[in-house]
């Protein structure tokens, strides 16, 4: 007697076999992608610093306009606050007297690139050319090269960070964005900053935003009452024996030792 095969059973078995093959293939592909991601770890700039001494860095990006720089310097002096000004090369060329005044007041001058481009789109050669151009303009005026850098638009990638590091720069982002560039009311800017600041924070302002000069005294006054100290970025960050965690927090290597 000839045995008749169950066609539906054969179809089901074939379906399960194909499903298993597809599943194994997906797992293999996912593993390969995961390994590739690990091997090409995304580098991060310094967003803030892990420290508990109530030191923070007030920073200003200067690229467009200069109406309020002198007023900002007066406010900083009033509160005995030191800040870091990240300057674009063409801004340095247009306002050399203000660059000198910023430096003579004891503030730090950092690089904000030469032409304010999206630097993640540039080749390594183009990045070096841009950075060196800005560096030369700053050095010519103050006799000192910058050592901290902030990318225009906060736009960075591994090539940018690796290149800047090789040139002796520390790449700086921020963990507190005042959003002053959106022309928010002064009170809103102040409350936004005051809610977010913590020890080791890097606060982002712009030298020519509409309401920054009105918000800054409120911020410095309240933070002073809370016991915060205002230092330059170079004074805030660790220069040696550190690592940057997955959130961009710079930490001392000793912190990992138990």
C-alpha positions, 0 to 999 in steps of 0.5 A: 500500500502506497503511503500518501504524504500530507501536503499541508504538513510539508508546507508547514515544515517548509515554512518553519525551515525558511523562518529559522534560516531567516532568523539565523541570518538576521542574528548574524547580520545584527551581530556583524553590525554591532561589532562594526559599531563597537569598532567605530565608537562615536567620539564625543566632545566635552559637554560638562565636567564631573566635579563637586566644587561648584565651579562652572564655565560661562561661555559665549560664541561670537560670530555675528555682530558685536553690539553687546560685547562691551556690556557683557564684559562690564557685567562679568567684571561686576560679578568677578566672573571669568568666561570663555569666548569662542571666536570665529576667525572673521570676527577676530579680523573685524573686531581686534580691539574687542578681542584684546579687551576680552583677553586683557580682562582675564577671560579665555579666548577659544576657537570657533573655527575660521569661517563658521562652516559645518565642519563635520562635512569637511575633510581632515585637510580642510579642517586643519586649514580652517583651524590653523587660519583662526589660530593664527589670527588669535595668536597674532593679537594676543600672543597666545594660541587657543587650546579649546575649540567649539564647533559651529552649530555644535556639529561634530564627528569623529574626524573633527574630534580626532583632528582637533585633538591631534592639534592640541585642542580640547573640543567643547560642547555644552550641557546648558543651552540658554537658547538666547539665540532664539531671542527668548525674554530675559527672564525665560533665559535666566530661569532656563539656565538656573534650572539646569546648572550644576557643578561642572556645567558649561553654559552656552550664550552668544555675545550678540543675542538680543536679551543676553545682556539683560539675562546675564546679571540675574543669572550671575547674581543667583548663581553667586548666591548659590555658591558657584564660581565662574571659571574659564573652560580651561580651568574647569576641564581636566587636562590629563588622565580623564575619559569622556563617558557616553553622555559627554561628561568628562571624568577623572580616571581615578573616579573608576578606581575603587 
